[in-house]
Amino acid sequence: MNEVEFYAEQHKTLHAVQAGTIDSNVVITGMRLEDGSYHVLSRYDDDVWVLPDSLFSAAMTDSLKKINFLNAPVVFRETLRACTARYILSGIEGRNKPRGATIRSFFVCVVLFLHWLHDRRVARLSDLNPLIGQQYVEFCKGLESRERKLVSGATLFNRFLAVEKLHILSQQSGDAMRHPWPDMSAKHLAGLTGKNNPVYQEAKTEIIPDDILGPLFQSAVEWLERIDEVISLRAQVEGLKAEGRSARFIQLRVQKIGWTLNGIRKAEQHLQTACMCIILITSGIRVSELCSLENQCAFKKLDENGEPFHWMRGTSYKTGVGSCEWLVSKITHRALTVAEKLVRPLQAKLEQRIFGLRTDNPRDTEIVRLGEHTHRLFLGVTTAQGNRIVTLSSTSILTRLKAFARQCGLDWGFTPHQFRRTFAVYAAHSALGDLRYLRDHFKHWSLDMTILYAMSRLQDAELYDSVGLAALTIKTELLEHWLEPDAILVGGAAETIRAFRTKSEGLATKIDRAEMAKTISPIVHLRATGVAWCTADTGGCNGGQGIEKTRCADCSNAVIDESRKSVWQGIYAQQLELRELSDIGPGGTERVERDIKRCAMVLKNFGATEEDLADVET
């Protein structure tokens, strides 16, 4: 059928569902073929409905694109079928039409709820009352995860939200359900309101610590250097296969050069994963967006001064933005180039497979499905689906990342959101001038974020919000520490903070330091100089830079807290070494003595005694 006919069929299905006059053969889902016609994937009476690829991100596996009504209790099956059809075809009034992952989450959570009802001998949705609803809430709150911990608020929210949706969707069925908790909401029941709201919790997501991120990134960069070696090894193996050599012969041949076939395969995987690591760390994209990247997605733009900025384009699925661009670094482009070289043989095999299908049957649905992957950068071979070449799933990528970390000698359990959160924190530190590790790869984030965002209308606005939130969190936590009564502060601006601290003690019963820090954070300018925090908002300061590293010690705008103590200890030790030199001239000697005096002053304020300073000298 053509496009008009297909959507007319879906409209008839929706009308029939709403009227309760359903023909078992009506169309639920379909997919568009290369010639523009539509192929039906699911009809109403099918036990398994297949959702089209167009509803999912590139990172979703095929097995998760199906919903199986045989998993639901028989007594609820028809009602669930009607509610799910309505949800797929029209969604819920006042809300965005659901995408594939949302539909599947709804279905899975509702099936769990229906089984719970069935176990308690509730046979109709209309028999549900608020008491039963509250019992279900208590049951869910007592569930444990695989780690033997209570399930998260997000899991509870998804379960409760699915029940609320079922309530709405069931109103036009023959078994209308009362609201399970009339005076509550799914978010409130899940404990995600107020400070537990996900908007606040995002800032609490665990980031990848430096002692993990450092070796991980360094190993990834080193793997990029091995692209020619890995491609050469693979070419040798493929050449022997083309000659018709046996697996045994090929194994012996590669052993002569110090390799095994499994070792070559792992090297390819590690190199591919190294590219993923660098892209995730330096761009802030989600794993699903990583999977959307295709050939030639890297490009450059010049600013008004001719300075090049590196960019990357892909697809953002979560917010429904679609085509999106991300500001990245030079090494990101390098990783994209390596990934493109590495994936070419798989892309070529995929093209050959599609050509064969097209020759046999131009209307084969597999042509369209495989065609989605032909230009993707991160492909893999799924043995579970007969060695089918597809885009790697989110689960596969996380598994690869953990394996890559292990080859670095690291033990870390990566989660989908950690790289994005870690990126936001690093970008925020860069914006504050307080980034040391990976500084060169984040230097563009030291510019005004408003200027950066104006460079492209297709940018990921939510990522800028995450960076802004991270910067605000860093700043607020720093101010909160400064407001603690026993926090040691040095520098010209320290006395002002101590005075504010004393004056504000009377407010302690009304407002805690955290709330006070949040209140004053927007009006306090902070910039890291490497040796101190600068509160001046007029610019022109060179403190902490070059040979003026000690300038902040007696500056009226500087605050030096204990996080900078070790830096001053290091500078003091270096200046003592310089004092011993005989060829630095009178000017050099004068500067060294001045810097020693400044360092000693700072360290004494941190509690160092004359004996401590003398120990450094010896």
C-alpha positions in Angstrom: 0.0 0.0 0.0 1.1 3.6 -0.6 1.7 6.2 2.2 -1.8 7.6 2.0 -3.4 4.2 2.2 -1.2 3.2 5.1 -2.0 6.2 7.3 -5.7 5.8 6.3 -5.6 2.2 7.6 -4.0 3.4 10.9 -6.7 6.1 11.3 -9.4 3.4 10.8 -7.7 1.3 13.5 -7.7 4.2 15.9 -11.3 5.0 15.2 -12.2 1.3 15.7 -10.3 1.1 19.0 -12.1 4.2 20.3 -15.5 2.9 19.2 -14.9 -0.6 20.5 -15.6 -2.2 17.1 -12.2 -3.7 16.3 -11.4 -5.8 13.3 -8.6 -8.2 14.2 -6.9 -7.5 10.8 -6.5 -3.8 11.2 -3.0 -2.2 10.8 -1.0 -1.2 13.9 2.5 -0.5 12.7 4.4 -0.5 9.4 7.6 0.6 7.7 8.4 2.6 4.6 10.2 0.7 1.8 12.8 2.0 -0.7 10.1 2.5 -3.4 7.9 4.6 -1.1 5.3 2.0 -0.4 4.6 0.7 3.1 5.0 -2.8 4.5 2.7 -3.8 7.4 4.7 -5.0 10.5 1.9 -5.6 12.9 -1.9 -6.1 12.8 -4.2 -5.8 15.8 -4.7 -9.5 16.4 -1.0 -10.4 16.3 0.4 -11.8 19.5 3.7 -9.9 18.9 3.7 -6.3 17.7 6.9 -5.1 15.9 7.6 -1.4 16.4 9.3 0.4 13.4 13.0 1.3 13.5 12.0 5.0 13.0 10.6 5.1 16.6 14.0 4.2 18.1 17.5 5.6 18.6 20.4 4.0 16.7 21.5 2.3 19.9 18.4 0.0 20.3 18.7 -3.7 19.6 16.0 -5.4 17.4 14.9 -7.6 20.3 13.7 -4.6 22.2 11.6 -3.3 19.3 8.8 -5.9 20.0 6.0 -6.2 22.5 4.6 -9.6 23.3 1.0 -9.8 24.5 1.5 -13.4 25.5 3.5 -12.1 28.5 0.4 -10.5 30.0 -2.3 -12.5 32.0 -5.0 -13.8 29.7 -7.8 -12.0 31.6 -6.2 -8.5 30.9 -4.9 -9.3 27.4 -7.6 -7.7 25.3 -7.9 -4.6 27.4 -4.1 -4.2 27.2 -4.2 -4.7 23.5 -6.7 -1.9 23.0 -4.9 0.5 25.4 -1.6 -0.1 23.8 -3.0 0.4 20.3 -4.4 3.7 21.3 -1.1 4.7 23.0 0.9 3.9 19.8 -1.5 5.5 17.4 -2.4 8.7 19.2 -0.6 8.9 22.5 -2.1 10.7 25.4 -3.8 14.1 25.0 -1.6 17.0 26.0 1.6 15.0 25.8 4.1 14.3 23.1 3.4 11.2 20.9 5.5 8.4 22.4 8.6 7.0 20.8 9.6 3.4 20.7 11.5 3.2 24.1 8.6 5.0 25.9 6.0 2.6 24.4 8.1 -0.4 25.4 8.7 0.9 28.9 4.9 1.5 29.3 4.1 -2.0 28.1 6.7 -3.8 30.3 5.7 -1.9 33.4 2.0 -2.4 32.8 2.5 -6.1 32.3 4.3 -6.2 35.7 1.4 -4.4 37.3 -1.2 -6.7 35.7 0.6 -9.8 36.9 0.6 -8.3 40.4 -3.2 -7.7 40.2 -3.7 -11.3 38.8 -1.7 -12.7 41.7 -4.1 -11.0 44.1 -7.1 -12.3 42.1 -8.1 -9.0 40.7 -9.6 -9.9 37.3 -10.8 -6.5 36.0 -9.2 -3.1 36.0 -12.6 -1.6 37.1 -12.2 -3.5 40.4 -9.1 -1.4 41.3 -9.5 1.1 44.1 -7.1 3.5 45.9 -6.5 0.9 48.6 -5.2 -1.6 46.0 -3.2 1.2 44.4 -1.5 2.1 47.7 -0.7 -1.6 48.2 1.0 -1.7 44.8 3.0 1.4 45.8 4.2 -0.3 49.0 5.0 -3.5 47.1 7.1 -1.7 44.6 9.0 0.3 47.2 10.0 -3.0 48.8 11.5 -4.4 45.7 15.3 -4.9 45.4 17.7 -4.6 42.5 20.3 -7.2 41.4 22.7 -5.5 43.8 20.3 -6.2 46.7 19.5 -2.6 47.1 16.0 -1.0 47.0 15.1 0.0 43.5 15.8 3.6 42.5 13.3 6.5 42.4 13.5 6.5 38.6 12.5 2.8 38.4 9.6 3.5 40.8 8.5 6.5 38.7 8.4 4.5 35.5 6.3 1.8 37.2 3.8 4.3 38.7 3.7 6.5 35.6 2.8 3.4 33.5 -0.2 2.7 35.8 -1.3 6.3 35.5 -1.2 6.0 31.7 -3.1 2.8 31.8 -5.8 4.6 33.8 -6.2 7.3 31.2 -6.0 4.9 28.2 -8.5 2.4 29.7 -11.3 5.0 29.9 -12.4 4.3 26.3 -12.1 0.5 26.8 -14.7 -1.8 28.1 -12.9 -2.0 31.5 -12.3 1.5 32.7 -10.0 1.8 35.6 -10.3 4.3 38.5 -7.4 6.5 39.4 -5.1 4.3 41.5 -4.0 7.2 43.8 -6.4 10.2 43.3 -4.5 12.7 45.5 -0.9 11.8 44.5 1.3 11.7 41.4 3.8 9.1 40.1 6.6 11.5 40.7 5.6 12.2 44.3 5.1 8.5 45.1 8.5 7.8 43.7 10.1 10.4 45.9 11.3 12.6 43.0 9.8 15.9 44.1 11.6 18.8 45.8 15.3 18.2 46.2 14.9 14.6 44.9 13.8 16.0 41.6 16.0 14.6 38.7 16.9 18.2 37.8 18.6 18.5 41.1 19.9 15.0 41.2 21.7 15.3 37.9 24.4 17.3 39.7 24.8 14.4 42.1 25.4 11.8 39.4 28.8 10.2 40.1 31.4 11.4 37.6 34.4 9.3 36.4 37.2 10.2 38.8 40.6 11.5 37.5 42.5 8.4 38.5 40.2 6.4 36.2 39.6 9.0 33.5 43.3 9.8 33.2 44.7 6.4 32.4 41.6 5.6 30.3 42.0 8.7 28.1 45.8 8.1 27.8 45.3 4.5 26.7 42.7 5.6 24.2 45.1 8.1 22.6 47.8 5.5 22.4 45.5 3.1 20.7 44.8 5.7 18.0 48.4 5.5 17.0 47.9 1.8 16.2 45.4 2.3 13.4 47.8 1.4 10.6 49.1 -1.7 12.4 45.6 -3.0 13.1 44.3 -2.3 9.6 47.4 -4.1 8.1 46.9 -7.1 10.3 43.2 -7.4 9.3 44.1 -6.9 5.6 46.6 -9.8 5.8 43.9 -12.1 7.4 41.3 -11.1 4.8 43.8 -11.6 2.0 44.5 -15.2 3.2 40.7 -15.9 3.4 40.3 -14.6 -0.1 43.0 -17.1 -1.2 40.8 -19.9 0.3 43.3 -20.7 3.1 42.0 -22.7 6.0 41.4 -21.3 9.5 44.3 -23.5 10.7 46.6 -22.1 8.1 45.7 -18.5 8.8 46.1 -19.1 12.6 49.6 -20.4 12.0 50.5 -17.6 9.7 49.5 -14.9 12.2 51.3 -16.7 15.0 54.5 -16.3 13.1 54.2 -12.5 13.5 53.3 -12.8 17.2 49.5 -12.6 16.9 46.4 -14.8 17.1 43.2 -14.4 15.3 41.4 -13.7 18.6 44.1 -11.1 19.5 43.6 -9.3 16.2 39.8 -9.3 16.8 40.3 -7.9 20.3 42.7 -5.2 19.0 40.1 -4.1 16.5 37.5 -3.9 19.2 39.9 -2.0 21.6 40.7 0.5 18.8 37.1 1.1 18.1 36.4 1.5 21.8 39.3 3.9 22.1 37.6 6.1 19.5 34.3 5.9 21.5 36.1 6.9 24.7 37.7 10.0 23.2 34.5 11.1 21.6 32.4 10.6 24.7 34.9 12.3 27.0 35.4 15.4 24.8 32.0 16.0 23.4 29.4 15.3 26.1 27.1 13.3 23.8 24.9 10.5 25.0 25.7 6.9 24.1 22.6 6.8 21.8 23.9 9.9 20.0 27.4 8.2 19.7 25.6 5.4 17.8 24.1 7.9 15.4 27.4 9.2 14.1 28.1 8.6 10.4 30.9 9.1 7.9 32.0 12.7 7.4 30.3 13.9 10.6 33.3 16.0 11.5 33.6 19.5 10.2 35.2 22.9 11.1 34.0 26.5 11.3 36.1 29.6 11.5 35.3 32.4 13.9 35.6 36.1 13.0 39.3 36.0 13.7 39.9 32.9 11.5 40.3 30.6 14.5 39.1 27.1 13.6 36.5 25.4 15.8 35.9 21.7 15.6 32.4 20.4 15.2 30.6 17.1 15.0 27.1 16.3 13.7 24.7 13.5 14.6 21.2 12.8 15.9 19.8 13.6 19.3 16.9 11.3 20.2 16.1 11.9 23.9 14.6 15.4 23.5 13.3 14.8 20.0 15.6 17.5 18.6 16.7 15.3 15.6 19.8 16.6 13.7 22.3 18.1 16.2 25.8 19.6 16.3 28.3 19.4 19.1 31.4 21.6 19.6 34.3 19.3 20.1 38.1 19.4 20.1 40.9 18.5 17.6 41.5 15.1 19.1 37.7 14.3 18.7 38.1 14.8 14.9 41.2 12.5 15.0 39.1 9.8 16.8 36.3 10.2 14.2 38.8 9.8 11.4 40.3 6.6 12.9 36.8 5.2 13.5 35.9 5.8 9.9 39.0 4.0 8.6 38.4 1.1 10.9 34.7 0.6 9.9 35.1 0.7 6.1 35.4 -3.1 5.6 32.1 -3.7 7.6 30.4 -1.0 5.7 31.5 -2.6 2.4 30.2 -6.0 3.5 26.9 -4.3 4.4 26.6 -2.7 1.0 27.3 -6.1 -0.6 24.6 -7.7 1.5 22.0 -5.0 0.6 23.0 -5.3 -3.1 22.3 -9.1 -3.0 18.9 -8.6 -1.3 17.9 -5.9 -3.8 18.8 -8.2 -6.7 16.7 -11.1 -5.2 13.7 -9.0 -4.1 13.6 -5.1 -4.3 10.8 -5.1 -1.7 12.6 -7.1 1.0 12.1 -5.2 4.3 15.7 -6.1 5.3 17.0 -3.7 2.7 15.6 -0.7 4.6 16.6 -2.1 8.0 20.2 -2.7 6.9 20.3 0.5 5.0 20.0 2.5 8.3 23.4 1.2 9.2 25.5 1.6 6.0 27.1 4.9 6.9 27.3 4.4 10.7 30.8 4.6 12.4 30.3 2.1 15.1 29.2 -1.2 13.6 29.5 -4.7 15.0 28.6 -8.3 14.0 25.8 -9.9 16.0 26.4 -13.7 16.2 22.9 -14.0 17.8 21.3 -12.8 14.5 23.3 -14.9 12.1 26.4 -12.7 11.9 24.3 -9.7 11.0 26.1 -6.3 10.7 24.4 -3.6 12.8 25.1 -0.5 14.8 26.3 -1.4 18.2 23.7 -1.1 21.0 24.0 0.9 24.2 24.5 -2.3 26.1 27.2 -3.5 23.8 29.1 -0.2 24.0 29.0 -0.2 27.8 30.3 -3.8 27.8 33.1 -2.7 25.4 34.0 0.3 27.6 34.3 -2.0 30.7 36.5 -4.4 28.7 38.7 -1.5 27.5 39.1 -0.2 31.1 40.2 -3.7 32.2 43.0 -3.8 29.6 44.1 -0.5 31.1 44.3 -2.2 34.5 41.2 -0.3 35.7 38.1 -1.5 37.5 35.1 0.8 36.9 31.5 0.2 36.1 30.5 2.7 33.5 26.8 3.9 33.2 25.2 5.6 30.2 25.1 9.1 31.8 28.6 9.2 33.4 30.5 10.5 30.4 28.0 13.3 29.8 28.1 14.3 33.4 31.9 14.1 33.6 32.1 16.2 30.4 29.8 18.8 32.0 32.0 19.0 35.1 35.2 19.3 33.1 33.7 22.0 30.8 32.5 23.9 33.9 36.0 23.7 35.5 37.4 25.0 32.2 34.9 27.9 32.2 36.1 28.7 35.7 39.7 28.5 34.7 40.3 25.6 37.1 41.0 22.7 34.8 44.4 21.0 34.8 43.9 17.5 33.3 42.7 17.5 29.6 42.9 21.3 29.7 43.9 21.7 26.0 40.9 19.5 24.9 38.5 21.8 26.8 40.1 25.2 26.2 37.2 26.4 24.0 34.9 26.1 27.0 36.8 28.9 28.8 35.1 31.2 26.4 31.7 32.8 27.1 29.1 29.9 26.8 26.7 32.4 25.2 29.1 33.0 22.4 29.7 29.3 22.0 26.0 28.5 21.8 25.5 31.2 19.2 27.9 29.5 16.8 25.2 27.0 15.7 21.4 26.9 16.0 21.6 23.0 15.9 23.5 22.6 19.1 22.5 20.5 22.0 20.9 23.1 24.3 20.4 20.6 27.1 24.2 20.0 27.2 24.8 23.7 27.8 22.2 23.6 30.6 24.2 20.6 32.1 27.5 22.6 31.9 25.8 25.6 33.4 24.4 23.5 36.2 27.8 21.9 36.9 29.5 25.3 37.0 26.9 26.6 39.4 27.2 23.4 41.6 31.0 23.8 41.7 30.8 27.4 42.6 28.1 26.9 45.2 30.0 24.0 46.9 33.1 26.2 47.0 31.2 29.1 48.6 29.5 26.7 51.0 32.9 25.5 52.2 34.1 29.1 52.6 31.1 29.9 54.8 32.0 27.1 57.2 33.2 28.6 60.5 36.5 26.6 60.6 37.4 27.0 56.9 40.9 28.5 56.7 41.0 31.3 54.1 44.0 33.4 53.0 44.3 36.4 50.7 43.1 39.9 50.4 39.4 39.0 50.0 39.5 36.4 52.8 38.8 39.0 55.5 35.6 40.1 53.7 34.3 36.5 53.7 35.2 36.0 57.3 33.3 39.2 58.2 30.3 38.0 56.2 30.5 34.7 58.0 30.5 36.3 61.4 27.6 38.7 60.5 25.5 35.8 59.1 25.8 33.5 62.1 22.5 34.8 63.3 20.8 33.5 60.2 21.9 29.9 60.9 18.6 29.0 62.5 16.7 30.2 59.4 18.8 29.1 56.5 21.7 26.7 56.2 25.0 27.4 54.6 24.1 25.5 51.4 21.0 27.7 50.9 23.0 30.8 51.6 25.7 29.7 49.1 23.0 29.2 46.5 21.7 32.6 47.2 24.9 34.5 46.9 26.5 32.4 44.1 25.0 34.3 41.2 26.3 37.6 42.4 29.8 36.4 43.3 32.3 36.4 40.4 34.9 33.5 40.7 37.8 32.6 38.4 40.6 30.2 39.2 44.2 31.4 38.7 45.8 28.1 39.5 47.1 29.4 42.9 44.0 31.1 44.2 40.4 32.1 43.4 40.0 35.6 41.9 36.8 37.6 42.8 37.5 40.5 40.5 35.0 41.0 37.8 36.8 43.7 35.8 39.3 41.5 34.0 42.9 42.4 33.3 44.3 40.2 36.1 47.5 38.1 35.4 47.7 36.5 38.8 48.9 32.8 38.9 50.3 33.0 35.4 53.9 32.9 34.1 56.5 34.4 36.5 53.7 36.2 38.5 52.4 33.0 40.2 52.7 34.5 43.7 51.0 37.8 42.9 47.7 36.6 44.3 49.2 36.3 47.8 48.7 40.0 48.6 46.0 40.9 46.1 42.8 42.3 47.6 40.6 40.2 45.2 42.2 36.8 46.0 40.9 34.0 48.1 43.3 31.1 48.8 41.7 28.0 50.4 43.2 24.7 51.5 42.8 23.2 48.0 45.7 25.5 46.9 47.9 24.9 49.9 50.0 22.2 48.2 50.6 24.5 45.2 52.0 27.2 47.5 54.2 24.6 49.2 55.6 23.6 45.8 56.3 27.2 44.7 58.0 27.9 48.0 60.3 24.9 47.6 61.1 26.0 44.0 61.9 29.5 45.1 64.3 28.1 47.7 66.1 26.2 45.0 66.3 29.4 42.8 67.8 31.3 45.8 70.9 29.0 45.6 71.6 30.0 42.0 74.4 32.5 41.6 73.7 33.6 38.0 70.2 35.1 38.2 71.4 38.7 38.8 70.2 41.3 41.2 66.7 41.6 39.7 66.2 37.8 39.8 67.4 37.7 43.4 65.0 40.4 44.4 62.1 38.6 42.7 63.0 35.3 44.4 63.1 36.9 47.8 59.8 38.6 47.2 58.2 35.3 46.2 59.6 33.5 49.2 58.2 36.1 51.4 54.8 35.8 49.8 54.8 32.0 50.0 55.8 32.1 53.6 53.0 34.5 54.5 50.4 32.2 52.8 51.8 29.0 54.4 51.9 30.6 57.9 48.3 31.6 57.6 47.6 27.9 56.9 49.3 27.1 60.2 52.9 26.5 59.1 55.5 27.4 61.8 59.0 28.8 61.3 60.3 25.3 62.0 58.1 23.9 59.2 59.4 26.4 56.8 63.0 25.7 57.9 62.4 22.0 57.3 61.6 22.8 53.7 64.8 24.8 53.3 66.8 21.9 54.5 
